[in-house]
Amino acid sequence: MSTESAYTVSTTNVEQLNGSAVATVGMSVRSIESFFLPTEELKGYEDTLPGSAERLFSIMEKQAYHRMELEKISLNKHFEGRNSHFALGFIALVLFAGLSVFFALWGMEWAAVTAIGCPALYGLSNLISSRKQHHDLPT
């Protein structure tokens, strides 16, 4: 990361209505942050070691591609993890639904309601919390 700053100061004499002169001072600051080195530094490297500027650009390109590849791998793993959790949750819900039917057939209504109600409430709370997390992400 390279930081380049430029400062300029200017003065101006302003004539007032009563004939006296007032000096005004203005200042401007320009700051640039970039992954590339400033042109003067690149020229210095190139003068010292011919071909070094091209090598620096090549290294920066490789680093950028590497970073993008790592981000892609991270996102793929994140989505794979979400899919596997969804599948396991669905299997658990089907098993609890079967358990609920079993309890209902044996006449244990309270157990049947509990067997299907608890996983359903848990799933609903996860759905609500995941939707809230997505809305909180910066755009």
Secondary structure, DSSP 8 states (H G I E B T S, - for coil): -EEEEEEEEEEEEEE-TTS-EEEEEEEEEEEEEESS--HHHHHHHHHHSTTHHHHHHHHHHHHHHHHHHHHHHHHHHHHHHHHHHHHHHHHHHHHHHHHHHHHHHTT-HHHHHHHHHHHHHHHHHHHHHHHHHHHHS--
